[in-house]
C-alpha cells in the first residue's frame, strides 16, 4: 500500500474518531438541555392549566374541564393530562390521540430521554380542591433528540468531507516529490537512466533525490565508459582504419557465426600487385579506385541486411552474403565487374599500369568449416585471376536442390505438416540445470529426411514466406507445450519480417495472453541484433507490447557494429546472446566490458556455439553463467 493511501486512511480514521467523540459529547449535552426544557414546559403547562381551571371553571363541571383540556392534549406534545381530587382519585384523564414515532429504536436505547411530568394545584379561593398532572409525550421527546442528532450529524458530515478534501490536497502536494522519487526508483530498478531535475523543498526528500541522481549518473557514466572502451577495442580489432569497413578478423568472427546456421556466398576481390599499382597511379587515384569498388558493392547489396564487407589486405576485399543463392546475385556481380572495368578504362588507369582485378566467388552450406570455405574461395580467386578475359569465377559446393526444387518442397511442407522443430539446451553452468530450451525450425520431406534452416531460409525470404513459416512453427510449439504440459522456459526466434508486421505481433500477444496467462512457462523471443538496428521503431513497438505480458525480449547474435549502444537502454532486453568467437578468440574483446555493459542495463550474457571442453572451462572461468552449443548438449544436466 502506498504511503499516500496509508496517510489518507490514518487521517480519515483519526478525524472520524475525533468527530465521533465530539458528537457524543455534544449530543449528551443536548440531551440534558432537552430534558430540562421539557421539564420546564411541563411545569409551565401544569401551572397554567391549573390556574385556568381554578379561575374559570367549576371543579365539579367535568364536561367543561374535558373540553378545555382536549384541545391541549390533541397537539401530540403531551402523553396525558390528568385531574385528581384531594383524595387522589382520577376525575379526568385525557391521553394523546396519536403517537408519532420517527426515532430508530437503537437510537432511543442509546440516548433515552426522560419524558418529564409535572403537577399543579387547583384552587377554589384559598381551598385546594384537586391536582392537575401534565406528562410530556415520550415519542415527542425522542423525536426532539433524533432531530437534533440529524442536524448535528449533517453539519459534522459536511465538515468531515471538507476537511478530508483539504487534507487530500495537502497530502498530495506534500507527497508529490515522493511520487517522483518512487518513479525514479522504479526507473533505476528497470535500469533506466532518469535524472530527477525538480528538487523537493523537504530536506529529507531533497537528500534522497541528490543521492539517487548521483547513483544514476554513476551508472550512466559506467555504461558510456564501457561502450567507449568497447568501441575502441572494436575499432582496433575488427575495423580497417582507412575504409571503416571490417577487417579480416571481423570476417572470421562473422564466418564462425553464420556457418553454424546458414548457407550463402563468400567473395574475394583482389587487385593484383597493388603495391606497384599504387606507386604507378599515385595514392589519390589508387584510393579513388578502391572507393569506387566499395561504393558499387554497397549500392548493389544495400538490400542484403546481413552482408559482411571486409578489407582482407591492402588490395583485397572479402564479402560474405549469408542466406543468398548465386543465381539471385549473379547478374549483380557481373554488373559490378563490368563497371569496374569501365572505370579503369574511363580514368585511363590501364595506360599507367596493367590493372588486373579478379572476383572469386564460392558458396558454403551449413556447418562448413571456416578453413574449407576460405580455401575454396581462394581457389576460385586464383582461377578468376588466370582467366584472360572475364576475371570472375564461381566455384560451387554440391547443393541438395535447385531453387525451384526448394520452392516446391516448401510449398508441400506448408500444406502437409512438414515444418517441425528441434531444441537445444541453454544451461546454467553454476547449478548444472537446463535454464531454457531454444526451438529451431526444421523441414521434413515425405521420405522423412530433415533439412536445416541454413538450407532453405534464403528461399523463404525471397518468396516472402517468413511470417507464414514463423506463425506455423509458433502454433506448433504452443500446441506441444499445452498438450504435453511442458513447463520448460522456451526460446523462439523472430525475424524483422514478423516484427515489422503489426498484425503478426498483435496475433502473437493475443496467443500468449489467451494460452499462457496462468502457465509457468516463460517465452523468450530472440531477435537479431543487425535487424534491430535497421528496424528499431518496429522493435520498440514489439518490446512495449511484450512487456505487458510475463514473457521476455532478448537480442540474438549481439555484435559491436554500432558505435552507439543506447538502443539497449531503450529496448531493455532480458539477455544478450553472443557468439563464443568474441570471447575465446585470441583477438577477443575484453570479457569484463561485456559483463559490465549487460549488468548496467539489467541484462545477462548467454554465450553460444560452445564446442569444446577448453572453451567451456575458459568461459566458466571468466564468469559466464549461461552457455549453449554442441558441447553443452553432451553434458548431463538436471
Rosetta blueprint (number, residue, H / E / L):
1 X L
2 X L
3 X H
4 X H
5 X H
6 X H
7 X H
8 X H
9 X H
10 X H
11 X H
12 X H
13 X H
14 X H
15 X H
16 X H
17 X H
18 X H
19 X H
20 X H
21 X H
22 X H
23 X H
24 X H
25 X H
26 X H
27 X H
28 X H
29 X H
30 X H
31 X H
32 X H
33 X H
34 X H
35 X H
36 X H
37 X H
38 X H
39 X H
40 X H
41 X H
42 X H
43 X H
44 X H
45 X H
46 X H
47 X H
48 X H
49 X H
50 X H
51 X H
52 X H
53 X H
54 X H
55 X H
56 X H
57 X L
58 X L
59 X L
60 X L
61 X L
62 X H
63 X H
64 X H
65 X H
66 X H
67 X H
68 X H
69 X H
70 X H
71 X H
72 X H
73 X H
74 X L
75 X L
76 X L
77 X L
78 X E
79 X E
80 X E
81 X E
82 X E
83 X E
84 X E
85 X E
86 X L
87 X L
88 X L
89 X L
90 X E
91 X E
92 X E
93 X E
94 X E
95 X E
96 X L
97 X L
98 X L
99 X L
100 X L
101 X L
102 X L
103 X L
104 X L
105 X H
106 X H
107 X H
108 X H
109 X H
110 X H
111 X L
112 X L
113 X L
114 X L
115 X L
116 X L
117 X E
118 X E
119 X E
120 X E
121 X E
122 X E
123 X E
124 X E
125 X L
126 X L
127 X E
128 X E
129 X E
130 X E
131 X E
132 X E
133 X E
134 X E
135 X E
136 X E
137 X L
138 X H
139 X H
140 X H
141 X H
142 X H
143 X H
144 X H
145 X H
146 X H
147 X H
148 X H
149 X H
150 X H
151 X H
152 X H
153 X H
154 X H
155 X H
156 X H
157 X H
158 X H
159 X H
160 X H
161 X H
162 X H
163 X H
164 X H
165 X H
166 X H
167 X H
168 X H
169 X H
170 X H
171 X H
172 X H
173 X H
174 X H
175 X H
176 X H
177 X H
178 X H
179 X H
180 X H
181 X H
182 X H
183 X H
184 X H
185 X H
186 X H
187 X H
188 X H
189 X H
190 X L
191 X L
192 X L
193 X L
194 X L
195 X L
196 X L
197 X L
198 X L
199 X L
200 X L
201 X L
202 X L
203 X H
204 X H
205 X H
206 X H
207 X H
208 X H
209 X H
210 X H
211 X H
212 X H
213 X H
214 X H
215 X H
216 X H
217 X H
218 X H
219 X H
220 X H
221 X H
222 X H
223 X H
224 X H
225 X H
226 X H
227 X H
228 X H
229 X H
230 X H
231 X H
232 X H
233 X H
234 X H
235 X H
236 X H
237 X H
238 X H
239 X E
240 X L
241 X L
242 X L
243 X L
244 X L
245 X L
246 X E
247 X E
248 X H
249 X H
250 X H
251 X H
252 X H
253 X H
254 X H
255 X H
256 X H
257 X H
258 X H
259 X L
260 X L
261 X L
262 X L
263 X L
264 X E
265 X E
266 X E
267 X E
268 X E
269 X E
270 X E
271 X E
272 X L
273 X L
274 X H
275 X H
276 X H
277 X H
278 X H
279 X H
280 X H
281 X H
282 X L
283 X H
284 X H
285 X H
286 X H
287 X H
288 X H
289 X H
290 X H
291 X H
292 X H
293 X H
294 X H
295 X H
296 X H
297 X H
298 X H
299 X H
300 X H
301 X L
302 X L
303 X L
304 X L
305 X L
306 X L
307 X L
308 X E
309 X E
310 X E
311 X E
312 X E
313 X E
314 X L
315 X L
316 X E
317 X E
318 X E
319 X E
320 X E
321 X E
322 X E
323 X L
324 X L
325 X L
326 X H
327 X H
328 X H
329 X H
330 X H
331 X H
332 X H
333 X H
334 X H
335 X H
336 X H
337 X H
338 X H
339 X H
340 X H
341 X H
342 X H
343 X H
344 X H
345 X H
346 X H
347 X L
348 X L
349 X H
350 X H
351 X H
352 X H
353 X L
354 X L
355 X L
356 X L
357 X E
358 X E
359 X E
360 X E
361 X E
362 X E
363 X E
364 X E
365 X L
366 X L
367 X L
368 X L
369 X L
370 X H
371 X H
372 X H
373 X H
374 X H
375 X H
376 X H
377 X H
378 X H
379 X H
380 X H
381 X H
382 X H
383 X H
384 X H
385 X H
386 X H
387 X L
388 X L
389 X L
390 X L
391 X L
392 X E
393 X E
394 X E
395 X E
396 X L
397 X L
398 X L
399 X L
400 X L
401 X L
402 X L
403 X H
404 X H
405 X H
406 X H
407 X H
408 X H
409 X H
410 X H
411 X H
412 X H
413 X H
414 X H
415 X H
416 X L
417 X L
418 X L
419 X E
420 X E
421 X E
422 X E
423 X E
424 X E
425 X E
426 X E
427 X E
428 X E
429 X L
430 X L
431 X L
432 X L
433 X E
434 X E
435 X E
436 X E
437 X E
438 X E
439 X E
440 X E
441 X E
442 X E
443 X E
444 X E
445 X L
446 X L
447 X L
448 X L
449 X L
450 X E
451 X E
452 X E
453 X H
454 X H
455 X H
456 X H
457 X H
458 X H
459 X H
460 X H
461 X H
462 X H
463 X H
464 X L
465 X L
466 X H
467 X H
468 X H
469 X H
470 X H
471 X H
472 X H
473 X H
474 X H
475 X H
476 X H
477 X H
478 X H
479 X H
480 X H
481 X H
482 X H
483 X H
484 X L
485 X L
486 X L
487 X L
488 X L
489 X L
490 X E
491 X E
492 X E
493 X E
494 X E
495 X L
496 X H
497 X H
498 X H
499 X H
500 X L
501 X L
502 X H
503 X H
504 X H
505 X H
506 X H
507 X H
508 X H
509 X H
510 X H
511 X H
512 X H
513 X H
514 X H
515 X H
516 X L
517 X L
518 X L
519 X L
520 X L
521 X L
522 X L
523 X E
524 X E
525 X E
526 X E
527 X E
528 X E
529 X H
530 X H
531 X H
532 X H
533 X H
534 X H
535 X L
536 X H
537 X H
538 X H
539 X H
540 X H
541 X H
542 X H
543 X H
544 X H
545 X H
546 X H
547 X L
548 X L
549 X L
550 X L
551 X L
552 X E
553 X E
554 X E
555 X E
556 X E
557 X L
558 X L
559 X L
560 X L
561 X L
562 X L
563 X L
564 X L
565 X L
566 X H
567 X H
568 X H
569 X H
570 X H
571 X H
572 X L
573 X L
574 X L
575 X E
576 X E
577 X E
578 X E
579 X E
580 X L
581 X H
582 X H
583 X H
584 X H
585 X L
586 X L
587 X L
588 X L
589 X L
590 X L
591 X H
592 X H
593 X H
594 X H
595 X H
596 X H
597 X H
598 X H
599 X H
600 X H
601 X L
602 X L
603 X L
604 X E
605 X E
606 X E
607 X E
608 X E
609 X L
610 X L
611 X L
612 X L
613 X H
614 X H
615 X H
616 X H
617 X H
618 X H
619 X H
620 X H
621 X H
622 X L
623 X L
624 X L
625 X L
626 X E
627 X E
628 X E
629 X L
630 X H
631 X H
632 X H
633 X H
634 X H
635 X L
636 X L
637 X L
638 X L
